[in-house]
Amino acid sequence: MTKMMKKGTLVARLLRDRSGNFAMMTAIVLPVMLAAGGVAIDMTNMVLKKAELQDATDSAALAAASALANDGKSQAEAKLIAAQFLTTQIPTNEGSIDSNAPGSDQKNDFDASTGVTIKETAMLGNGKSYKVDISASYTLQFNAFTRLLGQTSTTLNATSTAESATESKNALSMFLVLDKSGSMAW
């Protein structure tokens, strides 16, 4: 019986003992805090990358539309200009779209997900109207803390449209001139 009483008192003592609570609470809360910090960092990174991607697509669409209307480039040349402009507008600093990182195929994925569409419409005379649509997407990899929650990446998308037109030149121009001085009255 003394062994049974000793076991009972040992269990009762363990239930009353509160000296290890801090370690247990830290072990439970620490992964949650790290995951929350990772999500906060990745949300900030997503907003920044989305803005960079949108700015790049806007600039590329304007560059292609301007090249078509002002420089007389062909549609193939304008698409090449838009693609080059888009890839050069994306910063290649730490954490951004970096094609030079070891083992990184992000540039190839970024180029493959970029679509440039040009629609040409004839206008009155010999003028032309151009509508340039650009869409791009980028897969952003999450940091290790966010991966604790099971997500490894997300895809960011951006689309832009720009319109331009060439000047239409008619063969015949008419002007109405009114003489208010009265010098041609007779």
Beta strands, then each sheet from edge to edge (+ up, - down):
strand 1: 115-122
strand 2: 128-141
strand 3: 153-165
sheet 1: 1+ 2- 3+
end
